[in-house]
Amino acid sequence: MSRRARVIGAGMAGLSAAVELARGGFAVSISEGAAQAGGRCRSYHDPQLGRVIDNGNHLVLSGNDGVAQFLATIGASDRLAGPDSAEFDFADRRTGERWSFRPNDGRLPWWIFSKTRRVPGTTARDYLRLAALTSGKRGQTVADRIETRGVLWERLLEPVLLAALNTAPADGDVTLTAAIVNQTLGRGGKAMKPRIAEPTLAAAFVDPATEWLAARGASLALGERLRAIGFDGDRVITLDFGNGAEPVAPDEAIILAVPAWIAESLVPDLTVPDDHRAIINAHFAFTPPPGTPPMVGVIGGTAEWIFAFPDRLSVTVSGADRLIDTDRSELAAAFWADIAAIHQLPPELPRWQIVKEKRATFAATPAQERRRPPAATRWRNLFLAGDWTQTGLPATIEGALRSGATAARLARDARLL
């Protein structure tokens, strides 16, 4: 008889846990409080644009092992698009200067000696100083390890680390930064090829996962929000979804894959990150001209990254608390001004949509890193999943998928009876 598992939450972490459990022979049921699966990585038809859009633009890299394994398992490895080599385009909004950062594939970074591959205005010696970011002590920030100014900082490190940490990079936890550096630059350009879900996040990550799970007998209940958990001794014994307490079978594992603040409200004495940072995304109903780069980093503009999809142009701004209360029409105008200048497009504002996520991720600071709980809990049949748990990474798709797989493995190996 199959062992049973209940996954609460169908975001990236919950879907990852469910897939790993089903792969291991568990009978899986999933409960999701929202009207659709995907969590923050959701796609939907926006009537204002007349297009299907993602709530946010989520970039992954070719070296994201958790992403690769998840997509391979659900048969969706072909749902990511990107260049054959690591190449990142940048444009300076103030000067009009453009360049590409192009690390070579191998681990030996000979690219730092090439003026056509490194950031203009930098020298090979500048990059050698990055060794200080490959390690660090608990509690240290990026500013404790390197100088947070200069050409390399402004034109590469700050925008890239801001996107990865969703936190002012100088204040970022150095152990999380070291994980990013070691798993990208430390592995060479082969691990740094940018990958974007096409045509949408749902088509790449969510729909194939739910279809794969359904084909293996897993159930998915939407609009089913967990209200309370009942505990007795070292076990979870009941779950309440609003219609009274339902008993948990003695051999059933519970994976709680919900946002940190919801988990905190459900689990006694749980410490979780409690400081969050915003992300703003903007989408424009404008078909990019042929040859438009799929992604451009913007220096000195309001936009930070511009993404080109077959039927739209989109903008992402990380650590966006400073802009979160700005009028949406003002944001749209400022973002389009950046897009129009960089891609040489007409200045007239097309139809647009602004998506604000006030609590997009936890702040990747040393103080918040210390608040991240492990996947295991003091209850033998309860396990936590989410990018806010102890993944060793900042809040990313890669971290969320790894957290789900970790929780599933713990559930598989646990003695529930």
C-alpha positions in Angstrom: 0.0 0.0 0.0 1.3 3.4 -1.0 2.4 5.9 1.7 0.3 9.1 1.8 1.3 12.7 1.8 -0.6 16.0 1.9 1.0 19.0 0.4 -0.4 22.4 1.5 0.4 25.0 -1.2 0.8 24.6 -4.9 3.5 27.2 -5.6 7.0 26.1 -6.8 7.9 24.6 -3.5 4.7 22.7 -3.1 4.7 21.4 -6.7 8.3 20.3 -6.3 7.5 18.4 -3.1 4.5 16.8 -4.7 6.5 15.7 -7.8 9.3 14.3 -5.6 6.8 12.4 -3.4 4.8 11.0 -6.3 8.1 10.0 -8.0 8.9 8.1 -4.8 5.6 6.2 -4.9 3.5 8.3 -2.4 -0.2 8.9 -2.9 -0.2 12.7 -3.0 -3.0 15.2 -2.4 -2.4 18.9 -2.8 -4.5 21.8 -1.3 -4.1 25.3 -2.6 -5.8 28.3 -1.2 -5.7 30.3 -4.4 -7.8 29.8 -7.5 -4.8 28.5 -9.5 -1.5 26.7 -8.9 1.9 28.4 -9.3 2.0 30.8 -6.3 4.1 33.9 -7.2 5.1 32.1 -10.5 1.6 32.4 -12.0 0.4 33.3 -15.5 -3.0 34.8 -16.4 -4.9 36.5 -19.2 -4.9 40.2 -18.6 -7.9 41.9 -20.2 -6.3 45.3 -20.2 -3.5 44.0 -22.4 -5.4 41.3 -24.2 -2.5 38.9 -23.6 -1.5 36.1 -21.2 1.2 37.5 -19.0 3.3 36.3 -16.0 2.9 38.2 -12.7 6.7 38.6 -12.8 9.7 38.0 -15.0 11.6 35.1 -13.5 15.1 34.3 -14.9 16.8 31.0 -14.3 20.2 29.9 -15.3 21.4 26.8 -17.2 23.3 25.7 -14.1 20.2 25.7 -11.8 20.3 22.0 -11.0 17.0 22.0 -9.1 15.2 23.6 -12.1 16.8 21.2 -14.5 15.8 18.1 -12.5 12.2 19.4 -11.9 11.6 20.2 -15.6 13.2 16.9 -16.7 11.0 14.9 -14.3 7.8 16.6 -15.6 8.8 16.4 -19.2 9.3 20.2 -19.7 13.0 20.6 -20.3 12.2 22.2 -23.7 10.1 25.0 -22.1 13.0 27.4 -21.5 14.6 29.6 -24.1 17.9 31.4 -24.2 21.2 31.8 -25.9 23.7 29.0 -26.6 26.4 30.8 -24.5 26.4 33.0 -21.4 25.7 36.5 -22.6 24.2 39.4 -20.7 23.4 42.7 -22.5 23.5 46.0 -20.7 22.7 49.6 -21.6 23.4 52.8 -19.8 20.4 55.0 -19.9 22.4 58.1 -19.1 25.1 57.8 -21.7 23.6 55.5 -24.3 26.6 53.2 -24.0 25.9 49.5 -24.6 27.9 46.3 -23.9 27.7 42.6 -23.3 29.2 40.6 -20.4 30.3 37.3 -21.9 32.1 34.8 -19.6 33.6 31.8 -21.3 32.1 28.3 -20.8 34.9 26.7 -18.8 35.8 27.2 -15.1 39.1 28.9 -15.9 38.0 32.5 -16.3 40.1 33.6 -19.2 37.3 36.0 -20.2 38.6 38.5 -17.6 41.5 39.2 -19.8 39.3 40.0 -22.9 38.1 43.6 -23.3 35.3 42.4 -25.5 34.0 40.0 -22.8 34.4 41.9 -19.6 32.6 45.1 -18.5 34.0 48.3 -20.2 36.1 50.3 -17.9 37.2 47.3 -15.8 40.5 45.4 -15.6 41.3 41.8 -14.9 42.5 42.8 -11.5 39.0 44.1 -10.6 37.6 40.6 -11.1 40.2 38.9 -9.0 39.0 40.8 -6.0 35.7 38.9 -6.3 37.3 36.0 -4.6 36.3 37.7 -1.4 32.7 36.9 -2.3 33.2 33.2 -2.6 33.2 32.8 1.2 32.2 34.7 4.3 31.3 34.4 7.9 27.8 34.2 9.3 26.4 37.7 9.9 28.7 39.4 7.4 27.3 41.6 4.6 28.6 42.1 1.1 29.9 45.5 2.1 32.0 43.8 4.8 33.8 41.8 2.2 34.3 44.1 -0.9 34.2 47.7 -1.8 30.7 48.6 -3.0 31.6 51.3 -5.5 33.4 51.6 -8.8 32.8 50.6 -12.4 32.5 46.9 -11.8 30.1 47.4 -8.9 27.9 49.8 -10.7 27.8 48.1 -14.1 27.7 44.4 -13.1 27.7 43.4 -9.4 25.0 45.7 -8.1 22.4 45.0 -10.8 23.0 41.3 -10.8 23.1 40.9 -7.1 20.1 43.1 -6.6 18.1 40.8 -9.0 19.3 37.7 -7.2 18.9 38.9 -3.6 16.0 41.4 -4.1 17.8 43.4 -1.4 20.2 46.3 -1.6 23.4 44.3 -2.5 25.7 46.1 0.0 23.3 44.9 2.8 23.0 41.4 1.5 24.0 38.4 3.5 27.5 37.3 2.2 26.9 33.6 2.6 23.9 33.8 0.3 26.0 35.9 -2.1 28.8 33.4 -2.0 26.3 30.7 -2.9 25.3 32.7 -6.0 28.9 33.5 -7.0 30.1 29.9 -6.5 27.2 28.4 -8.5 27.5 30.9 -11.4 30.9 32.5 -12.0 32.5 29.7 -10.0 31.3 27.1 -12.4 32.0 29.1 -15.6 29.7 30.4 -18.3 28.3 27.0 -19.1 26.3 27.3 -15.8 25.3 30.9 -16.5 23.4 30.8 -19.7 20.2 32.8 -19.1 16.9 30.9 -19.5 13.4 32.4 -19.7 10.2 30.5 -19.7 8.4 30.6 -23.0 5.7 31.4 -23.7 4.8 31.7 -20.0 5.8 30.6 -16.5 2.7 28.4 -16.3 3.4 26.7 -19.6 7.0 25.9 -18.4 6.6 25.1 -14.7 3.0 24.8 -13.6 0.9 23.2 -16.2 3.3 20.4 -17.0 3.7 19.7 -13.2 0.0 19.5 -12.5 -0.6 17.3 -15.6 2.3 15.0 -14.6 0.9 14.7 -11.1 -2.7 14.1 -12.3 -1.4 11.3 -14.6 0.0 9.6 -11.4 -3.2 9.9 -9.4 -2.4 13.0 -7.4 -5.3 15.3 -6.6 -5.2 19.1 -6.6 -7.9 21.0 -4.7 -8.0 24.8 -5.5 -9.6 27.4 -3.3 -8.9 25.2 -0.2 -7.1 27.3 2.4 -5.7 25.8 5.5 -7.1 27.5 8.6 -5.6 25.6 11.5 -3.4 22.6 12.3 -4.1 20.4 15.3 -1.1 19.0 17.2 -0.8 16.2 19.8 2.6 15.3 21.2 5.1 15.0 18.3 2.4 14.7 15.6 0.0 16.7 13.5 -3.3 15.0 14.0 -5.8 17.3 12.2 -6.1 19.9 9.4 -8.9 22.4 9.3 -9.8 24.0 5.9 -12.8 25.8 7.3 -15.3 22.9 7.6 -14.0 21.5 10.8 -11.0 19.5 11.8 -10.1 16.6 9.5 -8.0 13.8 10.9 -4.6 13.1 9.6 -3.9 9.4 9.0 -1.1 8.0 11.2 1.1 7.2 8.1 0.4 10.5 6.3 3.2 13.1 5.9 2.3 16.8 5.8 4.3 19.2 3.7 3.5 22.9 4.6 4.5 24.9 1.5 2.9 28.3 2.1 4.3 31.8 2.5 6.3 32.4 5.7 3.7 34.6 7.4 1.0 32.0 6.9 3.2 29.2 8.2 4.0 31.3 11.2 0.3 31.7 12.0 -0.3 27.9 11.7 2.8 26.4 13.5 3.5 27.2 17.2 6.7 29.0 18.0 7.9 29.0 14.4 10.5 31.6 13.6 10.4 32.9 10.0 11.8 35.8 8.1 9.6 38.8 8.9 11.2 41.6 6.7 10.3 41.5 3.1 11.2 43.4 -0.1 9.0 44.4 -3.0 9.2 43.7 -6.7 7.5 45.7 -9.5 6.8 44.3 -12.9 5.4 46.2 -15.9 4.0 44.7 -19.1 3.4 46.5 -22.4 1.3 45.3 -25.3 4.0 46.0 -27.9 5.4 43.3 -30.2 9.2 43.7 -30.1 10.9 44.3 -33.5 13.0 41.4 -34.9 16.4 41.2 -33.3 15.4 42.8 -30.0 17.6 41.2 -27.3 15.6 38.9 -25.0 16.9 40.7 -21.9 18.8 43.9 -21.2 20.1 45.2 -17.9 19.5 48.9 -17.5 22.0 51.1 -15.7 20.8 54.6 -14.6 17.2 54.2 -15.5 13.9 53.5 -13.6 13.7 50.1 -15.2 16.3 47.5 -14.2 15.8 44.7 -16.6 13.8 44.7 -19.9 12.5 41.4 -21.2 11.3 40.9 -24.8 8.7 38.2 -25.4 7.1 37.4 -28.7 4.0 39.5 -28.0 5.1 42.0 -25.3 7.9 43.9 -23.6 8.2 43.7 -19.8 10.2 45.4 -17.1 11.3 44.1 -13.7 12.5 46.3 -10.7 13.8 44.4 -7.6 14.1 45.8 -4.1 11.4 48.2 -5.3 10.1 49.5 -1.9 11.1 53.0 -2.9 8.6 52.8 -5.9 5.8 50.7 -4.4 3.6 53.7 -3.6 4.3 55.5 -6.9 1.2 56.1 -9.1 0.9 53.2 -11.6 0.6 55.5 -14.6 3.8 57.4 -13.6 5.6 54.1 -13.4 4.3 53.0 -16.8 5.5 56.2 -18.4 8.9 56.1 -16.8 9.4 52.4 -17.7 8.3 53.0 -21.3 10.7 55.9 -21.6 13.5 53.6 -20.7 12.3 50.9 -23.1 11.8 53.4 -26.0 15.2 54.9 -25.5 17.1 51.6 -25.3 15.2 49.8 -28.0 14.7 52.9 -30.2 10.9 52.6 -30.2 8.2 55.2 -30.6 7.6 57.3 -27.4 3.8 56.8 -27.4 2.8 54.7 -24.4 1.2 51.4 -25.5 -1.4 49.6 -23.4 0.3 48.6 -20.1 -0.2 46.8 -16.9 1.7 47.2 -13.6 2.0 44.3 -11.1 3.2 45.2 -7.6 4.3 42.5 -5.1 4.8 44.2 -1.8 6.1 41.0 0.0 7.8 39.4 -3.0 10.7 37.8 -1.0 12.3 38.0 2.4 15.1 40.5 2.7 18.3 38.7 2.1 20.1 40.3 5.0 22.1 38.5 7.8 19.3 39.2 10.3 16.7 37.5 8.1 18.9 34.7 7.1 19.2 33.7 10.8 15.4 33.5 11.0 15.0 30.9 8.2 13.8 27.6 9.7 14.9 24.1 8.5 12.6 21.8 6.6 12.3 19.4 9.5 10.1 20.4 12.5 9.7 18.9 16.0 6.6 17.1 14.7 7.6 13.8 13.1 5.0 14.1 10.3 5.3 17.8 9.5 7.8 19.3 7.1 8.3 22.8 5.7 9.0 23.9 2.2 9.4 27.3 0.6 12.1 29.7 -0.6 12.1 31.2 2.9 13.3 28.0 4.6 17.0 27.1 5.0 17.9 26.4 1.4 21.3 28.1 1.4 20.1 30.3 -1.5 18.1 33.6 -1.6 14.4 33.5 -2.5 14.5 32.2 -6.1 12.8 29.6 -8.2 15.8 27.4 -7.7 15.6 27.7 -3.9 11.9 27.0 -3.9 12.3 23.9 -6.0 15.2 22.6 -3.8 13.2 23.2 -0.7 10.3 21.1 -1.9 12.6 18.3 -2.9 14.3 18.5 0.5 11.0 18.3 2.4 9.9 15.4 0.3 13.0 13.4 1.0 12.7 14.0 4.7 9.1 12.8 4.5 10.2 9.8 2.6 12.8 8.8 5.2 10.8 9.7 8.3 9.3 7.1 10.6 5.8 8.2 10.8 4.4 5.3 12.7 
